Amino acid sequence: MKVSIVIPLYNEEECIGTLLQKLYAVEYPQFVSTWECVVVDDCSSDRSFERVESLKLQNLKLVRQDKNQGKGAAVRRGFEEASGDVLLIQDADLELDPGDIPVLLEAMHTLQIQFVNGSRYLPGPIRTISSYRRYMANQFFTWLTSLLINVKLTDMACGYKLIHRNLLDEVTLKENRFGFEAELILKALRIRKNNVAEVPVNYYPRNAGEGKKLRNSDAFKILWTIFKYGLLRLN
């Protein structure tokens, strides 16, 4: 099995070096034959691209978008550039710990499924306290998503999403920004409803003052995405 780690990158010059250091320290399970890292810089206005380029890491493909288009667009570009049998989205902001990657892969391999979703709310790891309002918004979106596809989820918006190439090839993704997570789950699980697991992951939340990209106004866009692909079933 070849694993592709896709990292959408935008203005994270302070984090990306540490994130890649953690990622390259991961010990992969024996069933993983090889892995690659695909970093897609979404036209950062800081030195994120140059920071990654200067590290000269092996197994790394670095591409840059001509203009800023959003996380969803960057992930789609990463999927196009990747060559792995399974693909994992890894945020660049250090909120999620690459040390959890082997557990996600083990779940997919052991259960022989094609989609694994990370969860910041399932019991397991000891976590710091995060924003209550953001938590409640995510719980509502997760409940609504679960209802529309009849799959019990606990964290629709978690950045960790592991998908097999066979399933990804059946999904057409369109969303450019933060509605991307909802679109991916709704479309993928409608195809393979009983082919998913959730795995508890570590979570180190940060706020807007620390570089958090998600804004309160994005909640309305995410809600529309859920209705668009969940209730209206648009392709």
N, C-alpha and C positions, 0 to 999 in steps of 0.2 A: 504493500500500500504506500502510495506517495501522498504526502500531506502538503497542501499549500496554505500558508498563513497570509491572509490578505489584510493589509493595514491601511485604512484610509487616513491620510495625514493632512492636517490643516493648522498651521500656526502652533506647533508644539515643539519648538526648538529646545525648550527647557526640559521636556519629558522624553523625547524620542530616543535619545542616546541611552538613557537608563532602561527604557522599555526594551530596546533591542538587546541590551546586555542581559536582561532577565530572560528574554526569549531564546537567546543563543545558549543559555545555561540549562534549558529544559532537557531532561532525559526522556526520550520517546520510548514507548513500549516496543517490544521486539517485533511485533507484526508490522511496524512502520519501517519500510525499507529505505526511504529517503524523504527529505522534506525541503521545501523552499519557502522563501519569504518574498512577498510581492508588496512593495510599498508604493502607494499611489498618492503623490502630493497634489492636493486639490488647489493648486496655484496659491500657495502660502505667501503671505506678505512679509514674513520674517525669514530666518535662515534655516528653516526646517529641512528643505531639500538639500542644501549645502551640508548640513550637519550629517545627514544620512550618507550622502555621497562621500564625505571625508572618511567615514569609517571603513570603507573598502571591505565589506564583509562578503564571505563566500555564500553561495546559495541565495543571493539577494538580487532581486530585479527591482530597479527604481525607475518609475515613470512619473511624468508630471502632466497634469491637465493644463490646457492652454488658458482656461479661465476657471474661476471658482464656480462649481456647479452643485456642491453639496455632498454629504456622506453617501447617499444612495448611488449617485453617479460615480463617485470614486470607487465604491465597492464593485459596481458593475464592470468598471474598467479593470479592476483587479481580477475579477472572475475571468475576463477575456484573456488577460495576460498569463493567468495561472495554468499549470499543466498537471496538477495533482488529481488523484482519484477522489479525494475528499478535500473540502475547502472550509477553512475556519476564518471568521471575521475577528480581528483583534484590534480594539480601539487603541489609539496612540497615547491616551491621556493618563495612563497608570491607574485608572479606577478599577480595572480588572487585572488580575495577577496571572501571567503566563504559566505559573506553577500549576494552575488548574487544567491546563491543556491535556496532559496525559489522562486525567479522569474523564474528560469529555470523549476522548478517543476510545478509551476502554469501554465506555458505555455503548458507543456505536458498534464496536467490534464484538463485544460480548452478547449484546441483544440482537445483533444483525439487523439494525435499523438504518435508516438513511437521513434522519434529522435528529440532532441533539440541541436542546435549548439550555443555556445557562440560566440559573435562577439566583438572584440576590436575596431571596426571601425564604427559600427552603431551609429548614434547620440543618446545622452542621458546623460551618465555620463560625468563629467568634468575629463579629463585625462591629464597626463603629456606628453611631447613630446618624441617620441621614434625614433629609428634609421630609417632614410629615406631609406637607401639601403635595410634594412631588410623588411621594409614596402613594397617597390616596388617589391621585390622578392616574398613576400607573395601574393601581388595583382596579379602578373602574374600566380602563382600557383593556386590561387583561380579562376581566369578567366578560366584557362585551365581545371580545374576540373569541373567548372560549365558548360563549353561547352561540355565536354565529356559525362556528365550525364543529360544535359539539365535541370539543377536546378540552379537558381540564388542564389549564395552564396556571402558573403562579407568577410569571414575570415575562410578559410579552415584549417589553422594551429592553431586556438585557442585551448588551452588545455581543455576548458570546453566542454565536450561532454556527453550528457545524453541520454541513450538508454534503451528501454524497453527490458526485458528479452526475450519476444516473438520474437523480431526482431534479437536480438543478437544470438539466437539459430539458426538462418538461415544463419549466417555469419561465414565463416572460416577465421580466422586471422593468418597471417604468419610473418609479418614484425617485426623485433626485435628492430629497432631503430626509428629514427625520421620520417621515412616514414609511420609510423603506423597511424598517423592522416589521411593522404590521403587515405590509404587503407581502413580504417574504413568507411569514408564518401562514397567513391566510391562503395564499396560493399553493404553497408546498403541502400544507396539511389537508387541504381539500383533495389533493391527489392521493396522499398516503396518510389517511387519518389515524390509523393505528400503528404508525411507523415512526413514533417520536418518543423521546425521553427527555426529562428535565434533570439537570445535575446541579446541586448547590455549589456556588462559587464564592470566592472572597470578593469583597467590595470595599473600595476606599473612596467614598464620595468627595467631590469638591464642589464649590459654589462658583457663581459667575465671576467673583473677584479673583478666583484662582484659575480662570480660563475656561469655565464651563460654557459650552457652546449652546446648549439647549435653553430656550427662553420660554416663559409662560405662554406667549402667543403661539408657540409651536404646538401647544396642546390642541388647538382648534384644527390645525392642519392634520394632526395625527387622527383625530376623531373623524374627520372627513375621509381620510384614507381607509379607516376601518369600515365605514359605511359603504364606500365606493367598491371595495373588493370583497367585503364580507356580506353586506345586505344586498347591494345591487349586483354583485357578482360580475363586475366588469373585468375584462381581460387586460 
